[in-house]
């Protein structure tokens, strides 16, 4: 029987800056998993920059930190501090040595990983010359060096323009072709709906709590959304209400530069598209769009 891909129970993660995760519990199976929301605390713990002080975190049935240590969990966190004069192949060689590979095979493993991703041309490029997307592609290569059973990829599209994201995303999917994979997204932006739909399972996190978990075909067609905007909440609410959508205003504090929240509810399958269309046409910046499936009508 396949072990549950991602499982945590009463998980608390602390760093020098305070509590990053507080009493988080969930268990999700599947071959590919999208984690949507602020999962930076989990990534920080896996990368050794924060501590699990309570509860448990398991990946594919194994202790997550132990899986990192023995190489069965590969990490692409996009946060490595490196010498900008090193080449991409230099970094992969040094990273392969850290996984326990002998020096005589470490560089060859790095070359093999780049070839597998279709990026042999990246080998001689200096790290200081790489774009954000190219560096993230190199991080994907690092995650494969130990031939892991599972890869964890933190927010690969963070900070990328649409062209860079379109270039990088096929590489993210390629990394998960031969193994199970977990990919995080900072927020469930409408632009990512097509990519989120390709995962077996999704988990949505909002303000430290799981708001939804399950298959994309269910979660991406919710009856309700929590919409956070920086301005124009009243205008967006009026536009949606004109379509017959029920809108509840929340989190409005009267300050023009503070985010507002709208709870938007409708039975129509086009709800997400309506929110996107009306937000764009009225110039309302959407910070966050959190699906809330099955929310009762009041």
Secondary structure, DSSP 8 states (H G I E B T S, - for coil): ----SEEEEEEEEEETTEEEEEEEEEEE-SSEEEEES--HHHHHHHTTSSEEEEEEEEETTEEHHHHHHHTSEEEE-S-----TTSBHHHHHHHHHHHTT--HHHHHHHHHHHHHHTT-GGGTTSBGGG--HHHHHHHHHHHHHTT--SEEEE--TTTT--HHHHHHHHHHHHHHTSSSEEEEEESS--GGGHHHHTTSSEEEEEETTEEEEEE-HHHHTT-SEEEEEESS-HHHHHHHHHTTT-EEEEES--S-TTS-EEEEEE-S-TTHHHHHHHHHHHTT--EEEEEE-TT----
